[in-house]
Amino acid sequence: MLNLIKLELKKTKIGRSILGGFIASFLIMFFVIVVNYDGSEKPFTNYGDVLTSVDLFVSLTFIIYASVLLSKFIIDEYKNKSITVLFMYPIQRKKLLAAKIIIVVLFTFLFGIIGRVVAFYGFYVYNSFTHFIPGELPTSLLIEHGIRFLVNSAMYSCIALIPLYFGMRKYSVPTTIVSSILVAMALNANTGTEFTLSKIVIIPVIIAVLGLLVAYLAIRNVDTKDVA
């Protein structure tokens, strides 16, 4: 499996995706910084607000980014039937598809962490000069949100697999990406209050499990897919 993953990384030129992940992370950092210049009322009054917002922005961004990777590694290859060439190799189809899905999950997980660290640390350094938020960063708050960052990065890397179900139905790249946007909006949209579905812990957990189920079913049924 490790060799398959390495081969897939070389074939798909993962370097461009990695560069895109870093660009997205720095754009989030830039947004978190400049949003404080919007009028006299500052959206962040303490570091807890910043950490929560960074967590939200990164989760939304990389759910959508993962759909782009799913489209590139899987959906597009089915659509263009280039995957038939890969299926001619003496490699089990299930292992090949599993390798592709593992790459997307690992990428989303790692950049979920990297994005959160880059965005918050960038704001923290900038705040040390501008003093948007007065006072020191409490260690207890950093530890609490650090654990939450890890958990959410893992959970949302599984949630990001949900669009695979919709994309595989018609081998549609637009459907894959649009469904990821809808999933992100459904989890984090609010109606003028601070409440979002993602704050009910059991809901993102259930959706993450559904994402894993989607991946399992896609791998299990790969031998029955018509790609001729």
Buried (B, 14 or more C-beta within 10 A) or exposed (E): EEEBBEBBBEEBEBEEBBEBBEEBBBBBBBBBBEBBEEEEEEEBEBBBEBBBBBBBBBBBBBBBBBBBBBBBBBBBBBBEEEBEEBBEEEBEBBEBBBBBBBBBBEBBBBBBBBBBBBBBEBBBEBBEEEEBBEEEBEEEEBEEBBEBBBEBBBBBBBBBBBBBBBBBEEBBBEBBBBBBBBBBEEBBEEEEEEEBEBEEEEBBBEBBEBBBBBBEEBBEEBEEBEBE
